Amino acid sequence: MIIDLKNRIIVKIEGKDKYSFLQGLITNDIHKVDTHPIYTAFLSAQGKFLFDFFICKVDETFYLTPEKIRADDFIKKLKMYKLRAAVTIELLDQWHVYSDLTMQKPPVNQQ
């Protein structure tokens, strides 16, 4: 079953510093996104919850899914921390976020 998550929007992040930029801002390890989408949060400097979202990687581009109603604040906060990092941040407001609720058995890790 596919569901349109109308309350979410997509933010695209590209650039040579994208890993180090995001690693310093999120609560999960950004390198995990190389193998599968991750769920993470963005906290204030004091450790208070600000935003939660999923990140997925397609080719060399990261796609983040913050709440649509807070997208402007989210992008403003990202740009505040950008400083000299070689990244571009773009709101893809014409795109839609979907969730695939199809149940699939995860692969067994063969060691």
Phi and psi restraints in degrees (value plus and minus 20) as a CYANA .aco file:
   2 ILE   PHI    -128.0   -88.0
   2 ILE   PSI     112.2   152.2
   3 ILE   PHI    -142.7  -102.7
   3 ILE   PSI     113.8   153.8
   4 ASP   PHI    -102.4   -62.4
   4 ASP   PSI      96.4   136.4
   5 LEU   PHI    -108.2   -68.2
   5 LEU   PSI      63.7   103.7
   6 LYS   PHI     -85.9   -45.9
   6 LYS   PSI     -37.1     2.9
   7 ASN   PHI    -109.6   -69.6
   7 ASN   PSI     -16.3    23.7
   8 ARG   PHI    -138.1   -98.1
   8 ARG   PSI     136.7   176.7
   9 ILE   PHI    -156.5  -116.5
   9 ILE   PSI     147.2   187.2
  10 ILE   PHI    -131.7   -91.7
  10 ILE   PSI     113.5   153.5
  11 VAL   PHI    -138.6   -98.6
  11 VAL   PSI     108.1   148.1
  12 LYS   PHI    -120.7   -80.7
  12 LYS   PSI     114.1   154.1
  13 ILE   PHI    -147.4  -107.4
  13 ILE   PSI     105.5   145.5
  14 GLU   PHI    -153.3  -113.3
  14 GLU   PSI     147.8   187.8
  15 GLY   PHI     104.0   144.0
  15 GLY   PSI     140.2   180.2
  16 LYS   PHI     -87.4   -47.4
  16 LYS   PSI     -41.7    -1.7
  17 ASP   PHI    -119.8   -79.8
  17 ASP   PSI      -6.2    33.8
  18 LYS   PHI     -80.1   -40.1
  18 LYS   PSI     -58.4   -18.4
  19 TYR   PHI     -85.8   -45.8
  19 TYR   PSI     -72.4   -32.4
  20 SER   PHI     -86.6   -46.6
  20 SER   PSI     -55.4   -15.4
  21 PHE   PHI     -80.3   -40.3
  21 PHE   PSI     -72.7   -32.7
  22 LEU   PHI     -92.2   -52.2
  22 LEU   PSI     -55.4   -15.4
  23 GLN   PHI     -77.9   -37.9
  23 GLN   PSI     -55.3   -15.3
  24 GLY   PHI     -98.3   -58.3
  24 GLY   PSI     -26.1    13.9
  25 LEU   PHI    -134.8   -94.8
  25 LEU   PSI     -43.4    -3.4
  26 ILE   PHI    -126.7   -86.7
  26 ILE   PSI     145.5   185.5
  27 THR   PHI    -111.4   -71.4
  27 THR   PSI     -22.9    17.1
  28 ASN   PHI    -135.5   -95.5
  28 ASN   PSI     149.7   189.7
  29 ASP   PHI    -104.0   -64.0
  29 ASP   PSI      95.7   135.7
  30 ILE   PHI     -81.9   -41.9
  30 ILE   PSI     -45.6    -5.6
  31 HIS   PHI     -89.8   -49.8
  31 HIS   PSI     -38.6     1.4
  32 LYS   PHI     -84.9   -44.9
  32 LYS   PSI     -44.4    -4.4
  33 VAL   PHI     -89.3   -49.3
  33 VAL   PSI     -32.4     7.6
  34 ASP   PHI     -86.4   -46.4
  34 ASP   PSI     -45.3    -5.3
  35 THR   PHI    -130.1   -90.1
  35 THR   PSI     -43.6    -3.6
  36 HIS   PHI    -185.7  -145.7
  36 HIS   PSI     137.8   177.8
  37 PRO   PHI     -80.8   -40.8
  37 PRO   PSI     130.8   170.8
  38 ILE   PHI    -146.3  -106.3
  38 ILE   PSI     131.7   171.7
  39 TYR   PHI    -120.1   -80.1
  39 TYR   PSI     116.9   156.9
  40 THR   PHI    -173.4  -133.4
  40 THR   PSI     157.1   197.1
  41 ALA   PHI    -155.7  -115.7
  41 ALA   PSI     140.2   180.2
  42 PHE   PHI    -136.0   -96.0
  42 PHE   PSI     101.7   141.7
  43 LEU   PHI    -129.2   -89.2
  43 LEU   PSI     137.7   177.7
  44 SER   PHI     -93.6   -53.6
  44 SER   PSI     152.2   192.2
  45 ALA   PHI     -81.3   -41.3
  45 ALA   PSI     -45.4    -5.4
  46 GLN   PHI    -108.4   -68.4
  46 GLN   PSI     -20.0    20.0
  47 GLY   PHI      69.2   109.2
  47 GLY   PSI      -8.0    32.0
  48 LYS   PHI    -105.9   -65.9
  48 LYS   PSI     122.4   162.4
  49 PHE   PHI     -82.7   -42.7
  49 PHE   PSI     109.0   149.0
  50 LEU   PHI    -133.8   -93.8
  50 LEU   PSI     -72.3   -32.3
  51 PHE   PHI    -164.2  -124.2
  51 PHE   PSI     131.0   171.0
  52 ASP   PHI    -147.5  -107.5
  52 ASP   PSI     132.2   172.2
  53 PHE   PHI    -191.0  -151.0
  53 PHE   PSI     145.5   185.5
  54 PHE   PHI    -119.0   -79.0
  54 PHE   PSI     131.2   171.2
  55 ILE   PHI    -144.6  -104.6
  55 ILE   PSI     111.7   151.7
  56 CYS   PHI    -148.2  -108.2
  56 CYS   PSI     138.8   178.8
  57 LYS   PHI    -141.0  -101.0
  57 LYS   PSI     108.6   148.6
  58 VAL   PHI    -145.0  -105.0
  58 VAL   PSI      99.5   139.5
  59 ASP   PHI      36.3    76.3
  59 ASP   PSI    -137.7   -97.7
  60 GLU   PHI    -132.8   -92.8
  60 GLU   PSI       4.8    44.8
  61 THR   PHI    -138.4   -98.4
  61 THR   PSI     117.0   157.0
  62 PHE   PHI    -117.3   -77.3
  62 PHE   PSI     119.9   159.9
  63 TYR   PHI    -142.1  -102.1
  63 TYR   PSI     103.7   143.7
  64 LEU   PHI    -131.2   -91.2
  64 LEU   PSI     129.1   169.1
  65 THR   PHI    -143.9  -103.9
  65 THR   PSI      49.9    89.9
  66 PRO   PHI     -95.6   -55.6
  66 PRO   PSI     151.4   191.4
  67 GLU   PHI     -84.2   -44.2
  67 GLU   PSI     116.7   156.7
  68 LYS   PHI     -80.3   -40.3
  68 LYS   PSI     -62.5   -22.5
  69 ILE   PHI     -84.5   -44.5
  69 ILE   PSI     -42.5    -2.5
  70 ARG   PHI    -132.1   -92.1
  70 ARG   PSI      -6.3    33.7
  71 ALA   PHI     -80.5   -40.5
  71 ALA   PSI     -61.7   -21.7
  72 ASP   PHI     -82.5   -42.5
  72 ASP   PSI     -63.4   -23.4
  73 ASP   PHI     -84.4   -44.4
  73 ASP   PSI     -59.0   -19.0
  74 PHE   PHI     -81.8   -41.8
  74 PHE   PSI     -69.1   -29.1
  75 ILE   PHI     -86.9   -46.9
  75 ILE   PSI     -58.9   -18.9
  76 LYS   PHI     -79.5   -39.5
  76 LYS   PSI     -63.2   -23.2
  77 LYS   PHI     -86.9   -46.9
  77 LYS   PSI     -62.7   -22.7
  78 LEU   PHI     -79.5   -39.5
  78 LEU   PSI     -65.2   -25.2
  79 LYS   PHI     -86.7   -46.7
  79 LYS   PSI     -50.1   -10.1
  80 MET   PHI     -84.4   -44.4
  80 MET   PSI     -57.6   -17.6
  81 TYR   PHI    -107.8   -67.8
  81 TYR   PSI     -28.7    11.3
  82 LYS   PHI     -81.5   -41.5
  82 LYS   PSI     -64.2   -24.2
  83 LEU   PHI      28.2    68.2
  83 LEU   PSI    -134.8   -94.8
  84 ARG   PHI    -123.9   -83.9
  84 ARG   PSI      -9.3    30.7
  85 ALA   PHI     -83.7   -43.7
  85 ALA   PSI     118.3   158.3
  86 ALA   PHI    -103.0   -63.0
  86 ALA   PSI      54.6    94.6
  87 VAL   PHI    -156.3  -116.3
  87 VAL   PSI     133.0   173.0
  88 THR   PHI    -136.4   -96.4
  88 THR   PSI     121.5   161.5
  89 ILE   PHI    -142.4  -102.4
  89 ILE   PSI     102.8   142.8
  90 GLU   PHI    -156.0  -116.0
  90 GLU   PSI     110.9   150.9
  91 LEU   PHI    -104.3   -64.3
  91 LEU   PSI     103.7   143.7
  92 LEU   PHI    -121.7   -81.7
  92 LEU   PSI      51.7    91.7
  93 ASP   PHI     -93.4   -53.4
  93 ASP   PSI     -27.6    12.4
  94 GLN   PHI    -113.8   -73.8
  94 GLN   PSI     -25.8    14.2
  95 TRP   PHI    -110.7   -70.7
  95 TRP   PSI     142.9   182.9
  96 HIS   PHI    -141.5  -101.5
  96 HIS   PSI     131.2   171.2
  97 VAL   PHI    -123.0   -83.0
  97 VAL   PSI     109.6   149.6
  98 TYR   PHI    -142.3  -102.3
  98 TYR   PSI     132.0   172.0
  99 SER   PHI    -139.1   -99.1
  99 SER   PSI     112.4   152.4
 100 ASP   PHI    -120.5   -80.5
 100 ASP   PSI      90.8   130.8
 101 LEU   PHI    -113.3   -73.3
 101 LEU   PSI      -3.9    36.1
 102 THR   PHI     -85.2   -45.2
 102 THR   PSI     106.8   146.8
 103 MET   PHI    -102.8   -62.8
 103 MET   PSI      99.6   139.6
 104 GLN   PHI    -147.9  -107.9
 104 GLN   PSI     119.5   159.5
 105 LYS   PHI     -92.6   -52.6
 105 LYS   PSI     106.5   146.5
 106 PRO   PHI     -85.1   -45.1
 106 PRO   PSI     131.9   171.9
 107 PRO   PHI     -85.4   -45.4
 107 PRO   PSI     127.1   167.1
 108 VAL   PHI    -102.8   -62.8
 108 VAL   PSI     112.9   152.9
 109 ASN   PHI     -98.2   -58.2
 109 ASN   PSI      89.7   129.7
 110 GLN   PHI    -110.4   -70.4
 110 GLN   PSI      99.4   139.4
